[in-house]
């Protein structure tokens, strides 16, 4: 087992909520690479990590573009030569479309698959060889952790685009867990069933506005760290997380 400083982590899909909290959590142990299409989404988080004594870089990446993903991972190898990948977190939400089915265009319908299907396929193909290469030396089982949603389990009315993408994402994660778990890589899916408490949702009266009626992004990050640090004798394939008052 090698020291943690010989490893790094990747968080794809960062912003004010789960991505930021996960990046801050993992930066306490590993350098973190932040991937997002818009640099505005990661620049302040990179600075926050560096200010707190950690290491981080951000790379503008469209995960649904093969060329963009190849370019991002080429840059990662340049930035961290000799380091191995300890954990990869896929937190890309994708385009959210709520529209009656008969009003959807084909582009609308396929939009739900771009990030959750195609994007995850490209990301997973890039990170899994690196995670496999870390199995023998990583201080914790190399991990691929994926953020799902309520729509991962239930296709609600007017949500066929988003739900179809999330169903595809969950099914792919299950398949990868069964293929790569026996090889020592922990592949896990987390269903985030509820509204996350971030600045954009502050005024939303979710669950009647009761205290703790929204998900805490820092608690989600703690759960992801728990998944990453599980021993291989105790792999959780799926977490199901929601506020105590959320109906399900």
Biotite code that builds the C-alpha atoms (Angstrom):
import biotite.structure as struc

atoms = struc.array([
    struc.Atom([0.000, 0.000, 0.000], chain_id="A", res_id=1, res_name="UNK", atom_name="CA", element="C"),
    struc.Atom([1.394, 3.377, -1.045], chain_id="A", res_id=2, res_name="UNK", atom_name="CA", element="C"),
    struc.Atom([0.966, 6.713, 0.710], chain_id="A", res_id=3, res_name="UNK", atom_name="CA", element="C"),
    struc.Atom([-2.109, 8.772, -0.158], chain_id="A", res_id=4, res_name="UNK", atom_name="CA", element="C"),
    struc.Atom([0.050, 11.583, -1.568], chain_id="A", res_id=5, res_name="UNK", atom_name="CA", element="C"),
    struc.Atom([0.945, 9.323, -4.487], chain_id="A", res_id=6, res_name="UNK", atom_name="CA", element="C"),
    struc.Atom([-2.672, 9.373, -5.645], chain_id="A", res_id=7, res_name="UNK", atom_name="CA", element="C"),
    struc.Atom([-5.219, 11.874, -6.951], chain_id="A", res_id=8, res_name="UNK", atom_name="CA", element="C"),
    struc.Atom([-8.981, 12.057, -7.422], chain_id="A", res_id=9, res_name="UNK", atom_name="CA", element="C"),
    struc.Atom([-11.346, 13.382, -10.088], chain_id="A", res_id=10, res_name="UNK", atom_name="CA", element="C"),
    struc.Atom([-14.733, 15.031, -9.681], chain_id="A", res_id=11, res_name="UNK", atom_name="CA", element="C"),
    struc.Atom([-16.725, 15.512, -12.883], chain_id="A", res_id=12, res_name="UNK", atom_name="CA", element="C"),
    struc.Atom([-19.628, 17.912, -12.576], chain_id="A", res_id=13, res_name="UNK", atom_name="CA", element="C"),
    struc.Atom([-18.933, 20.647, -10.034], chain_id="A", res_id=14, res_name="UNK", atom_name="CA", element="C"),
    struc.Atom([-20.917, 23.644, -8.883], chain_id="A", res_id=15, res_name="UNK", atom_name="CA", element="C"),
    struc.Atom([-22.353, 25.095, -5.707], chain_id="A", res_id=16, res_name="UNK", atom_name="CA", element="C"),
    struc.Atom([-23.784, 21.834, -4.360], chain_id="A", res_id=17, res_name="UNK", atom_name="CA", element="C"),
    struc.Atom([-22.649, 18.217, -4.273], chain_id="A", res_id=18, res_name="UNK", atom_name="CA", element="C"),
    struc.Atom([-19.656, 18.700, -6.587], chain_id="A", res_id=19, res_name="UNK", atom_name="CA", element="C"),
    struc.Atom([-18.125, 21.410, -4.413], chain_id="A", res_id=20, res_name="UNK", atom_name="CA", element="C"),
    struc.Atom([-18.672, 19.469, -1.195], chain_id="A", res_id=21, res_name="UNK", atom_name="CA", element="C"),
    struc.Atom([-17.262, 16.245, -2.649], chain_id="A", res_id=22, res_name="UNK", atom_name="CA", element="C"),
    struc.Atom([-14.223, 18.068, -4.025], chain_id="A", res_id=23, res_name="UNK", atom_name="CA", element="C"),
    struc.Atom([-13.530, 19.694, -0.650], chain_id="A", res_id=24, res_name="UNK", atom_name="CA", element="C"),
    struc.Atom([-13.934, 16.367, 1.153], chain_id="A", res_id=25, res_name="UNK", atom_name="CA", element="C"),
    struc.Atom([-11.607, 14.397, -1.116], chain_id="A", res_id=26, res_name="UNK", atom_name="CA", element="C"),
    struc.Atom([-9.068, 17.246, -1.227], chain_id="A", res_id=27, res_name="UNK", atom_name="CA", element="C"),
    struc.Atom([-8.363, 16.619, 2.453], chain_id="A", res_id=28, res_name="UNK", atom_name="CA", element="C"),
    struc.Atom([-6.554, 13.442, 1.341], chain_id="A", res_id=29, res_name="UNK", atom_name="CA", element="C"),
    struc.Atom([-5.828, 13.675, -2.393], chain_id="A", res_id=30, res_name="UNK", atom_name="CA", element="C"),
    struc.Atom([-5.148, 16.330, -5.032], chain_id="A", res_id=31, res_name="UNK", atom_name="CA", element="C"),
    struc.Atom([-8.428, 16.856, -6.892], chain_id="A", res_id=32, res_name="UNK", atom_name="CA", element="C"),
    struc.Atom([-9.096, 17.408, -10.582], chain_id="A", res_id=33, res_name="UNK", atom_name="CA", element="C"),
    struc.Atom([-12.364, 19.269, -11.207], chain_id="A", res_id=34, res_name="UNK", atom_name="CA", element="C"),
    struc.Atom([-14.121, 18.847, -14.550], chain_id="A", res_id=35, res_name="UNK", atom_name="CA", element="C"),
    struc.Atom([-16.931, 21.090, -15.781], chain_id="A", res_id=36, res_name="UNK", atom_name="CA", element="C"),
    struc.Atom([-17.864, 22.691, -19.074], chain_id="A", res_id=37, res_name="UNK", atom_name="CA", element="C"),
    struc.Atom([-17.887, 26.199, -17.636], chain_id="A", res_id=38, res_name="UNK", atom_name="CA", element="C"),
    struc.Atom([-14.745, 27.338, -15.764], chain_id="A", res_id=39, res_name="UNK", atom_name="CA", element="C"),
    struc.Atom([-16.962, 29.574, -13.621], chain_id="A", res_id=40, res_name="UNK", atom_name="CA", element="C"),
    struc.Atom([-18.223, 26.393, -11.973], chain_id="A", res_id=41, res_name="UNK", atom_name="CA", element="C"),
    struc.Atom([-14.828, 25.245, -10.730], chain_id="A", res_id=42, res_name="UNK", atom_name="CA", element="C"),
    struc.Atom([-12.509, 28.243, -10.451], chain_id="A", res_id=43, res_name="UNK", atom_name="CA", element="C"),
    struc.Atom([-13.698, 29.382, -7.009], chain_id="A", res_id=44, res_name="UNK", atom_name="CA", element="C"),
    struc.Atom([-13.618, 25.795, -5.710], chain_id="A", res_id=45, res_name="UNK", atom_name="CA", element="C"),
    struc.Atom([-10.056, 25.284, -6.936], chain_id="A", res_id=46, res_name="UNK", atom_name="CA", element="C"),
    struc.Atom([-9.058, 28.473, -5.131], chain_id="A", res_id=47, res_name="UNK", atom_name="CA", element="C"),
    struc.Atom([-10.910, 27.406, -1.979], chain_id="A", res_id=48, res_name="UNK", atom_name="CA", element="C"),
    struc.Atom([-9.040, 24.100, -1.906], chain_id="A", res_id=49, res_name="UNK", atom_name="CA", element="C"),
    struc.Atom([-5.660, 25.726, -2.515], chain_id="A", res_id=50, res_name="UNK", atom_name="CA", element="C"),
    struc.Atom([-6.309, 28.344, 0.170], chain_id="A", res_id=51, res_name="UNK", atom_name="CA", element="C"),
    struc.Atom([-7.096, 25.594, 2.663], chain_id="A", res_id=52, res_name="UNK", atom_name="CA", element="C"),
    struc.Atom([-3.785, 23.854, 1.917], chain_id="A", res_id=53, res_name="UNK", atom_name="CA", element="C"),
    struc.Atom([-4.935, 21.298, -0.628], chain_id="A", res_id=54, res_name="UNK", atom_name="CA", element="C"),
    struc.Atom([-4.091, 20.754, -4.275], chain_id="A", res_id=55, res_name="UNK", atom_name="CA", element="C"),
    struc.Atom([-6.582, 21.166, -7.119], chain_id="A", res_id=56, res_name="UNK", atom_name="CA", element="C"),
    struc.Atom([-6.815, 21.978, -10.793], chain_id="A", res_id=57, res_name="UNK", atom_name="CA", element="C"),
    struc.Atom([-9.829, 22.613, -13.003], chain_id="A", res_id=58, res_name="UNK", atom_name="CA", element="C"),
    struc.Atom([-10.213, 21.584, -16.638], chain_id="A", res_id=59, res_name="UNK", atom_name="CA", element="C"),
    struc.Atom([-13.007, 22.758, -18.916], chain_id="A", res_id=60, res_name="UNK", atom_name="CA", element="C"),
    struc.Atom([-14.557, 19.525, -20.188], chain_id="A", res_id=61, res_name="UNK", atom_name="CA", element="C"),
    struc.Atom([-17.679, 18.497, -22.070], chain_id="A", res_id=62, res_name="UNK", atom_name="CA", element="C"),
    struc.Atom([-18.079, 14.883, -20.984], chain_id="A", res_id=63, res_name="UNK", atom_name="CA", element="C"),
    struc.Atom([-20.385, 14.140, -23.925], chain_id="A", res_id=64, res_name="UNK", atom_name="CA", element="C"),
    struc.Atom([-17.576, 14.985, -26.383], chain_id="A", res_id=65, res_name="UNK", atom_name="CA", element="C"),
    struc.Atom([-14.997, 12.240, -27.008], chain_id="A", res_id=66, res_name="UNK", atom_name="CA", element="C"),
    struc.Atom([-12.397, 14.820, -28.071], chain_id="A", res_id=67, res_name="UNK", atom_name="CA", element="C"),
    struc.Atom([-12.965, 16.918, -24.956], chain_id="A", res_id=68, res_name="UNK", atom_name="CA", element="C"),
    struc.Atom([-12.628, 13.907, -22.646], chain_id="A", res_id=69, res_name="UNK", atom_name="CA", element="C"),
    struc.Atom([-9.422, 12.733, -24.367], chain_id="A", res_id=70, res_name="UNK", atom_name="CA", element="C"),
    struc.Atom([-7.994, 16.243, -24.084], chain_id="A", res_id=71, res_name="UNK", atom_name="CA", element="C"),
    struc.Atom([-8.910, 16.492, -20.398], chain_id="A", res_id=72, res_name="UNK", atom_name="CA", element="C"),
    struc.Atom([-7.254, 13.200, -19.480], chain_id="A", res_id=73, res_name="UNK", atom_name="CA", element="C"),
    struc.Atom([-4.172, 14.077, -21.480], chain_id="A", res_id=74, res_name="UNK", atom_name="CA", element="C"),
    struc.Atom([-3.898, 17.254, -19.415], chain_id="A", res_id=75, res_name="UNK", atom_name="CA", element="C"),
    struc.Atom([-4.422, 15.281, -16.191], chain_id="A", res_id=76, res_name="UNK", atom_name="CA", element="C"),
    struc.Atom([-1.507, 13.006, -17.056], chain_id="A", res_id=77, res_name="UNK", atom_name="CA", element="C"),
    struc.Atom([0.683, 16.055, -17.682], chain_id="A", res_id=78, res_name="UNK", atom_name="CA", element="C"),
    struc.Atom([-0.305, 17.653, -14.385], chain_id="A", res_id=79, res_name="UNK", atom_name="CA", element="C"),
    struc.Atom([0.106, 14.526, -12.239], chain_id="A", res_id=80, res_name="UNK", atom_name="CA", element="C"),
    struc.Atom([2.801, 12.367, -13.833], chain_id="A", res_id=81, res_name="UNK", atom_name="CA", element="C"),
    struc.Atom([3.510, 9.266, -11.809], chain_id="A", res_id=82, res_name="UNK", atom_name="CA", element="C"),
    struc.Atom([0.433, 9.630, -9.602], chain_id="A", res_id=83, res_name="UNK", atom_name="CA", element="C"),
    struc.Atom([-2.302, 7.014, -9.627], chain_id="A", res_id=84, res_name="UNK", atom_name="CA", element="C"),
    struc.Atom([-6.067, 7.527, -9.524], chain_id="A", res_id=85, res_name="UNK", atom_name="CA", element="C"),
    struc.Atom([-7.705, 6.720, -6.192], chain_id="A", res_id=86, res_name="UNK", atom_name="CA", element="C"),
    struc.Atom([-11.273, 7.859, -6.821], chain_id="A", res_id=87, res_name="UNK", atom_name="CA", element="C"),
    struc.Atom([-13.415, 9.185, -9.654], chain_id="A", res_id=88, res_name="UNK", atom_name="CA", element="C"),
    struc.Atom([-16.774, 10.797, -8.922], chain_id="A", res_id=89, res_name="UNK", atom_name="CA", element="C"),
    struc.Atom([-19.312, 11.325, -11.710], chain_id="A", res_id=90, res_name="UNK", atom_name="CA", element="C"),
    struc.Atom([-21.664, 14.075, -10.586], chain_id="A", res_id=91, res_name="UNK", atom_name="CA", element="C"),
    struc.Atom([-22.801, 15.413, -13.971], chain_id="A", res_id=92, res_name="UNK", atom_name="CA", element="C"),
    struc.Atom([-26.488, 16.292, -13.913], chain_id="A", res_id=93, res_name="UNK", atom_name="CA", element="C"),
    struc.Atom([-27.068, 16.856, -17.604], chain_id="A", res_id=94, res_name="UNK", atom_name="CA", element="C"),
    struc.Atom([-29.810, 18.889, -19.233], chain_id="A", res_id=95, res_name="UNK", atom_name="CA", element="C"),
    struc.Atom([-33.038, 18.853, -17.225], chain_id="A", res_id=96, res_name="UNK", atom_name="CA", element="C"),
    struc.Atom([-36.174, 18.911, -19.387], chain_id="A", res_id=97, res_name="UNK", atom_name="CA", element="C"),
    struc.Atom([-39.663, 18.777, -17.916], chain_id="A", res_id=98, res_name="UNK", atom_name="CA", element="C"),
    struc.Atom([-42.133, 18.707, -20.792], chain_id="A", res_id=99, res_name="UNK", atom_name="CA", element="C"),
    struc.Atom([-45.218, 16.706, -21.876], chain_id="A", res_id=100, res_name="UNK", atom_name="CA", element="C"),
    struc.Atom([-44.118, 13.771, -23.996], chain_id="A", res_id=101, res_name="UNK", atom_name="CA", element="C"),
    struc.Atom([-46.054, 14.821, -27.114], chain_id="A", res_id=102, res_name="UNK", atom_name="CA", element="C"),
    struc.Atom([-44.318, 18.207, -27.010], chain_id="A", res_id=103, res_name="UNK", atom_name="CA", element="C"),
    struc.Atom([-40.812, 16.729, -26.923], chain_id="A", res_id=104, res_name="UNK", atom_name="CA", element="C"),
    struc.Atom([-38.574, 16.927, -29.947], chain_id="A", res_id=105, res_name="UNK", atom_name="CA", element="C"),
    struc.Atom([-36.106, 14.145, -30.634], chain_id="A", res_id=106, res_name="UNK", atom_name="CA", element="C"),
    struc.Atom([-33.333, 16.489, -29.499], chain_id="A", res_id=107, res_name="UNK", atom_name="CA", element="C"),
    struc.Atom([-35.215, 17.098, -26.236], chain_id="A", res_id=108, res_name="UNK", atom_name="CA", element="C"),
    struc.Atom([-35.518, 13.380, -25.606], chain_id="A", res_id=109, res_name="UNK", atom_name="CA", element="C"),
    struc.Atom([-31.906, 12.624, -26.447], chain_id="A", res_id=110, res_name="UNK", atom_name="CA", element="C"),
    struc.Atom([-30.692, 15.473, -24.221], chain_id="A", res_id=111, res_name="UNK", atom_name="CA", element="C"),
    struc.Atom([-31.284, 13.360, -21.135], chain_id="A", res_id=112, res_name="UNK", atom_name="CA", element="C"),
    struc.Atom([-28.945, 10.713, -22.501], chain_id="A", res_id=113, res_name="UNK", atom_name="CA", element="C"),
    struc.Atom([-26.077, 12.992, -23.541], chain_id="A", res_id=114, res_name="UNK", atom_name="CA", element="C"),
    struc.Atom([-24.585, 13.415, -20.049], chain_id="A", res_id=115, res_name="UNK", atom_name="CA", element="C"),
    struc.Atom([-26.096, 10.452, -18.220], chain_id="A", res_id=116, res_name="UNK", atom_name="CA", element="C"),
    struc.Atom([-25.561, 7.864, -20.943], chain_id="A", res_id=117, res_name="UNK", atom_name="CA", element="C"),
    struc.Atom([-22.957, 8.965, -23.462], chain_id="A", res_id=118, res_name="UNK", atom_name="CA", element="C"),
    struc.Atom([-21.056, 11.222, -21.059], chain_id="A", res_id=119, res_name="UNK", atom_name="CA", element="C"),
    struc.Atom([-20.745, 8.564, -18.376], chain_id="A", res_id=120, res_name="UNK", atom_name="CA", element="C"),
    struc.Atom([-19.684, 5.986, -20.973], chain_id="A", res_id=121, res_name="UNK", atom_name="CA", element="C"),
    struc.Atom([-16.812, 8.220, -22.088], chain_id="A", res_id=122, res_name="UNK", atom_name="CA", element="C"),
    struc.Atom([-15.829, 9.125, -18.509], chain_id="A", res_id=123, res_name="UNK", atom_name="CA", element="C"),
    struc.Atom([-15.926, 5.520, -17.290], chain_id="A", res_id=124, res_name="UNK", atom_name="CA", element="C"),
    struc.Atom([-13.839, 4.293, -20.215], chain_id="A", res_id=125, res_name="UNK", atom_name="CA", element="C"),
    struc.Atom([-11.233, 6.921, -19.341], chain_id="A", res_id=126, res_name="UNK", atom_name="CA", element="C"),
    struc.Atom([-11.059, 6.317, -15.582], chain_id="A", res_id=127, res_name="UNK", atom_name="CA", element="C"),
    struc.Atom([-11.489, 2.555, -15.248], chain_id="A", res_id=128, res_name="UNK", atom_name="CA", element="C"),
    struc.Atom([-8.043, 1.637, -16.686], chain_id="A", res_id=129, res_name="UNK", atom_name="CA", element="C"),
    struc.Atom([-6.496, 4.124, -14.244], chain_id="A", res_id=130, res_name="UNK", atom_name="CA", element="C"),
    struc.Atom([-8.470, 2.699, -11.322], chain_id="A", res_id=131, res_name="UNK", atom_name="CA", element="C"),
    struc.Atom([-7.513, -0.858, -12.242], chain_id="A", res_id=132, res_name="UNK", atom_name="CA", element="C"),
    struc.Atom([-3.877, 0.232, -12.263], chain_id="A", res_id=133, res_name="UNK", atom_name="CA", element="C"),
    struc.Atom([-4.284, 1.457, -8.668], chain_id="A", res_id=134, res_name="UNK", atom_name="CA", element="C"),
    struc.Atom([-5.766, -1.693, -7.140], chain_id="A", res_id=135, res_name="UNK", atom_name="CA", element="C"),
    struc.Atom([-2.557, -3.118, -5.709], chain_id="A", res_id=136, res_name="UNK", atom_name="CA", element="C"),
    struc.Atom([-1.248, 0.071, -4.085], chain_id="A", res_id=137, res_name="UNK", atom_name="CA", element="C"),
    struc.Atom([-4.223, 2.302, -3.277], chain_id="A", res_id=138, res_name="UNK", atom_name="CA", element="C"),
    struc.Atom([-4.777, 3.024, 0.451], chain_id="A", res_id=139, res_name="UNK", atom_name="CA", element="C"),
    struc.Atom([-8.499, 2.384, -0.148], chain_id="A", res_id=140, res_name="UNK", atom_name="CA", element="C"),
    struc.Atom([-10.155, 0.373, -2.906], chain_id="A", res_id=141, res_name="UNK", atom_name="CA", element="C"),
    struc.Atom([-10.070, 2.490, -6.087], chain_id="A", res_id=142, res_name="UNK", atom_name="CA", element="C"),
    struc.Atom([-13.575, 3.856, -6.513], chain_id="A", res_id=143, res_name="UNK", atom_name="CA", element="C"),
    struc.Atom([-15.954, 5.025, -9.211], chain_id="A", res_id=144, res_name="UNK", atom_name="CA", element="C"),
    struc.Atom([-18.868, 6.771, -7.486], chain_id="A", res_id=145, res_name="UNK", atom_name="CA", element="C"),
    struc.Atom([-21.864, 8.031, -9.450], chain_id="A", res_id=146, res_name="UNK", atom_name="CA", element="C"),
    struc.Atom([-24.595, 10.491, -8.527], chain_id="A", res_id=147, res_name="UNK", atom_name="CA", element="C"),
    struc.Atom([-28.133, 9.445, -9.416], chain_id="A", res_id=148, res_name="UNK", atom_name="CA", element="C"),
    struc.Atom([-31.499, 11.011, -8.674], chain_id="A", res_id=149, res_name="UNK", atom_name="CA", element="C"),
    struc.Atom([-35.145, 10.269, -7.905], chain_id="A", res_id=150, res_name="UNK", atom_name="CA", element="C"),
    struc.Atom([-35.537, 9.752, -11.663], chain_id="A", res_id=151, res_name="UNK", atom_name="CA", element="C"),
    struc.Atom([-33.063, 6.854, -11.474], chain_id="A", res_id=152, res_name="UNK", atom_name="CA", element="C"),
    struc.Atom([-35.896, 4.801, -9.951], chain_id="A", res_id=153, res_name="UNK", atom_name="CA", element="C"),
    struc.Atom([-39.105, 6.452, -11.135], chain_id="A", res_id=154, res_name="UNK", atom_name="CA", element="C"),
    struc.Atom([-40.090, 8.015, -14.428], chain_id="A", res_id=155, res_name="UNK", atom_name="CA", element="C"),
    struc.Atom([-42.548, 10.719, -13.399], chain_id="A", res_id=156, res_name="UNK", atom_name="CA", element="C"),
    struc.Atom([-45.008, 12.405, -15.757], chain_id="A", res_id=157, res_name="UNK", atom_name="CA", element="C"),
    struc.Atom([-43.355, 14.922, -18.111], chain_id="A", res_id=158, res_name="UNK", atom_name="CA", element="C"),
    struc.Atom([-39.910, 13.588, -17.166], chain_id="A", res_id=159, res_name="UNK", atom_name="CA", element="C"),
    struc.Atom([-39.270, 10.997, -19.877], chain_id="A", res_id=160, res_name="UNK", atom_name="CA", element="C"),
    struc.Atom([-36.121, 12.717, -21.160], chain_id="A", res_id=161, res_name="UNK", atom_name="CA", element="C"),
    struc.Atom([-34.416, 13.084, -17.787], chain_id="A", res_id=162, res_name="UNK", atom_name="CA", element="C"),
    struc.Atom([-35.598, 9.735, -16.415], chain_id="A", res_id=163, res_name="UNK", atom_name="CA", element="C"),
    struc.Atom([-34.497, 7.743, -19.446], chain_id="A", res_id=164, res_name="UNK", atom_name="CA", element="C"),
    struc.Atom([-30.987, 9.136, -19.065], chain_id="A", res_id=165, res_name="UNK", atom_name="CA", element="C"),
    struc.Atom([-30.888, 8.398, -15.336], chain_id="A", res_id=166, res_name="UNK", atom_name="CA", element="C"),
    struc.Atom([-32.208, 4.861, -15.888], chain_id="A", res_id=167, res_name="UNK", atom_name="CA", element="C"),
    struc.Atom([-29.420, 4.283, -18.418], chain_id="A", res_id=168, res_name="UNK", atom_name="CA", element="C"),
    struc.Atom([-26.851, 5.658, -15.999], chain_id="A", res_id=169, res_name="UNK", atom_name="CA", element="C"),
    struc.Atom([-27.985, 3.415, -13.146], chain_id="A", res_id=170, res_name="UNK", atom_name="CA", element="C"),
    struc.Atom([-28.068, 0.314, -15.347], chain_id="A", res_id=171, res_name="UNK", atom_name="CA", element="C"),
    struc.Atom([-24.563, 1.002, -16.636], chain_id="A", res_id=172, res_name="UNK", atom_name="CA", element="C"),
    struc.Atom([-23.247, 1.477, -13.092], chain_id="A", res_id=173, res_name="UNK", atom_name="CA", element="C"),
    struc.Atom([-24.796, -1.840, -12.029], chain_id="A", res_id=174, res_name="UNK", atom_name="CA", element="C"),
    struc.Atom([-23.142, -3.588, -14.961], chain_id="A", res_id=175, res_name="UNK", atom_name="CA", element="C"),
    struc.Atom([-19.759, -2.021, -14.205], chain_id="A", res_id=176, res_name="UNK", atom_name="CA", element="C"),
    struc.Atom([-20.031, -2.940, -10.524], chain_id="A", res_id=177, res_name="UNK", atom_name="CA", element="C"),
    struc.Atom([-20.518, -6.580, -11.449], chain_id="A", res_id=178, res_name="UNK", atom_name="CA", element="C"),
    struc.Atom([-17.673, -6.500, -13.980], chain_id="A", res_id=179, res_name="UNK", atom_name="CA", element="C"),
    struc.Atom([-15.056, -4.502, -12.080], chain_id="A", res_id=180, res_name="UNK", atom_name="CA", element="C"),
    struc.Atom([-15.892, -5.225, -8.432], chain_id="A", res_id=181, res_name="UNK", atom_name="CA", element="C"),
    struc.Atom([-14.251, -8.678, -8.620], chain_id="A", res_id=182, res_name="UNK", atom_name="CA", element="C"),
    struc.Atom([-11.169, -6.929, -10.018], chain_id="A", res_id=183, res_name="UNK", atom_name="CA", element="C"),
    struc.Atom([-10.905, -4.712, -6.935], chain_id="A", res_id=184, res_name="UNK", atom_name="CA", element="C"),
    struc.Atom([-12.590, -1.509, -8.148], chain_id="A", res_id=185, res_name="UNK", atom_name="CA", element="C"),
    struc.Atom([-15.538, -0.288, -6.091], chain_id="A", res_id=186, res_name="UNK", atom_name="CA", element="C"),
    struc.Atom([-18.288, 0.995, -8.411], chain_id="A", res_id=187, res_name="UNK", atom_name="CA", element="C"),
    struc.Atom([-21.201, 2.577, -6.547], chain_id="A", res_id=188, res_name="UNK", atom_name="CA", element="C"),
    struc.Atom([-24.359, 4.519, -7.383], chain_id="A", res_id=189, res_name="UNK", atom_name="CA", element="C"),
    struc.Atom([-25.981, 7.023, -5.028], chain_id="A", res_id=190, res_name="UNK", atom_name="CA", element="C"),
    struc.Atom([-29.640, 7.965, -5.422], chain_id="A", res_id=191, res_name="UNK", atom_name="CA", element="C"),
    struc.Atom([-30.042, 11.569, -4.302], chain_id="A", res_id=192, res_name="UNK", atom_name="CA", element="C"),
    struc.Atom([-33.782, 11.676, -3.689], chain_id="A", res_id=193, res_name="UNK", atom_name="CA", element="C"),
    struc.Atom([-34.631, 15.261, -2.836], chain_id="A", res_id=194, res_name="UNK", atom_name="CA", element="C"),
    struc.Atom([-33.690, 18.904, -3.196], chain_id="A", res_id=195, res_name="UNK", atom_name="CA", element="C"),
    struc.Atom([-30.147, 19.788, -2.122], chain_id="A", res_id=196, res_name="UNK", atom_name="CA", element="C"),
    struc.Atom([-29.721, 22.781, 0.182], chain_id="A", res_id=197, res_name="UNK", atom_name="CA", element="C"),
    struc.Atom([-27.639, 25.205, -1.909], chain_id="A", res_id=198, res_name="UNK", atom_name="CA", element="C"),
    struc.Atom([-27.849, 28.976, -2.466], chain_id="A", res_id=199, res_name="UNK", atom_name="CA", element="C"),
    struc.Atom([-30.135, 28.544, -5.496], chain_id="A", res_id=200, res_name="UNK", atom_name="CA", element="C"),
    struc.Atom([-32.695, 26.540, -3.475], chain_id="A", res_id=201, res_name="UNK", atom_name="CA", element="C"),
    struc.Atom([-32.495, 28.579, -0.245], chain_id="A", res_id=202, res_name="UNK", atom_name="CA", element="C"),
    struc.Atom([-35.941, 30.125, -0.670], chain_id="A", res_id=203, res_name="UNK", atom_name="CA", element="C"),
    struc.Atom([-37.652, 26.969, -1.870], chain_id="A", res_id=204, res_name="UNK", atom_name="CA", element="C"),
    struc.Atom([-40.253, 25.787, 0.657], chain_id="A", res_id=205, res_name="UNK", atom_name="CA", element="C"),
    struc.Atom([-39.409, 22.126, 0.192], chain_id="A", res_id=206, res_name="UNK", atom_name="CA", element="C"),
    struc.Atom([-41.316, 19.631, 2.339], chain_id="A", res_id=207, res_name="UNK", atom_name="CA", element="C"),
    struc.Atom([-43.318, 22.463, 3.847], chain_id="A", res_id=208, res_name="UNK", atom_name="CA", element="C"),
    struc.Atom([-40.199, 24.365, 4.805], chain_id="A", res_id=209, res_name="UNK", atom_name="CA", element="C"),
    struc.Atom([-39.464, 22.112, 7.797], chain_id="A", res_id=210, res_name="UNK", atom_name="CA", element="C"),
    struc.Atom([-35.924, 22.120, 9.233], chain_id="A", res_id=211, res_name="UNK", atom_name="CA", element="C"),
    struc.Atom([-33.639, 19.631, 7.488], chain_id="A", res_id=212, res_name="UNK", atom_name="CA", element="C"),
    struc.Atom([-36.195, 19.146, 4.734], chain_id="A", res_id=213, res_name="UNK", atom_name="CA", element="C"),
    struc.Atom([-33.468, 19.413, 2.098], chain_id="A", res_id=214, res_name="UNK", atom_name="CA", element="C"),
    struc.Atom([-30.410, 17.267, 1.546], chain_id="A", res_id=215, res_name="UNK", atom_name="CA", element="C"),
    struc.Atom([-27.143, 18.547, 3.006], chain_id="A", res_id=216, res_name="UNK", atom_name="CA", element="C"),
    struc.Atom([-24.420, 18.578, 0.313], chain_id="A", res_id=217, res_name="UNK", atom_name="CA", element="C"),
    struc.Atom([-21.714, 18.056, 2.943], chain_id="A", res_id=218, res_name="UNK", atom_name="CA", element="C"),
    struc.Atom([-23.521, 14.959, 4.214], chain_id="A", res_id=219, res_name="UNK", atom_name="CA", element="C"),
    struc.Atom([-23.619, 13.624, 0.654], chain_id="A", res_id=220, res_name="UNK", atom_name="CA", element="C"),
    struc.Atom([-19.854, 14.180, 0.432], chain_id="A", res_id=221, res_name="UNK", atom_name="CA", element="C"),
    struc.Atom([-19.370, 12.309, 3.718], chain_id="A", res_id=222, res_name="UNK", atom_name="CA", element="C"),
    struc.Atom([-21.380, 9.414, 2.246], chain_id="A", res_id=223, res_name="UNK", atom_name="CA", element="C"),
    struc.Atom([-19.179, 9.346, -0.839], chain_id="A", res_id=224, res_name="UNK", atom_name="CA", element="C"),
    struc.Atom([-16.059, 9.270, 1.299], chain_id="A", res_id=225, res_name="UNK", atom_name="CA", element="C"),
    struc.Atom([-17.611, 6.402, 3.277], chain_id="A", res_id=226, res_name="UNK", atom_name="CA", element="C"),
    struc.Atom([-18.156, 4.515, 0.013], chain_id="A", res_id=227, res_name="UNK", atom_name="CA", element="C"),
    struc.Atom([-14.565, 5.135, -1.064], chain_id="A", res_id=228, res_name="UNK", atom_name="CA", element="C"),
    struc.Atom([-13.074, 3.947, 2.220], chain_id="A", res_id=229, res_name="UNK", atom_name="CA", element="C"),
    struc.Atom([-15.113, 0.751, 2.496], chain_id="A", res_id=230, res_name="UNK", atom_name="CA", element="C"),
    struc.Atom([-12.927, -2.372, 2.576], chain_id="A", res_id=231, res_name="UNK", atom_name="CA", element="C"),
    struc.Atom([-13.358, -4.774, -0.305], chain_id="A", res_id=232, res_name="UNK", atom_name="CA", element="C"),
    struc.Atom([-15.024, -7.219, 2.094], chain_id="A", res_id=233, res_name="UNK", atom_name="CA", element="C"),
    struc.Atom([-17.891, -4.707, 2.380], chain_id="A", res_id=234, res_name="UNK", atom_name="CA", element="C"),
    struc.Atom([-18.748, -2.984, -0.932], chain_id="A", res_id=235, res_name="UNK", atom_name="CA", element="C"),
    struc.Atom([-22.035, -1.060, -1.067], chain_id="A", res_id=236, res_name="UNK", atom_name="CA", element="C"),
    struc.Atom([-23.298, -0.959, -4.642], chain_id="A", res_id=237, res_name="UNK", atom_name="CA", element="C"),
    struc.Atom([-26.068, 1.597, -4.079], chain_id="A", res_id=238, res_name="UNK", atom_name="CA", element="C"),
    struc.Atom([-26.943, 4.205, -1.482], chain_id="A", res_id=239, res_name="UNK", atom_name="CA", element="C"),
    struc.Atom([-30.447, 5.660, -1.269], chain_id="A", res_id=240, res_name="UNK", atom_name="CA", element="C"),
    struc.Atom([-30.351, 9.112, 0.373], chain_id="A", res_id=241, res_name="UNK", atom_name="CA", element="C"),
    struc.Atom([-33.191, 11.521, 1.212], chain_id="A", res_id=242, res_name="UNK", atom_name="CA", element="C"),
    struc.Atom([-34.358, 13.915, 3.949], chain_id="A", res_id=243, res_name="UNK", atom_name="CA", element="C"),
    struc.Atom([-36.325, 12.287, 6.746], chain_id="A", res_id=244, res_name="UNK", atom_name="CA", element="C"),
    struc.Atom([-39.622, 13.866, 5.587], chain_id="A", res_id=245, res_name="UNK", atom_name="CA", element="C"),
    struc.Atom([-39.235, 13.169, 1.843], chain_id="A", res_id=246, res_name="UNK", atom_name="CA", element="C"),
    struc.Atom([-42.019, 10.951, 0.471], chain_id="A", res_id=247, res_name="UNK", atom_name="CA", element="C"),
    struc.Atom([-40.859, 7.896, -1.446], chain_id="A", res_id=248, res_name="UNK", atom_name="CA", element="C"),
])
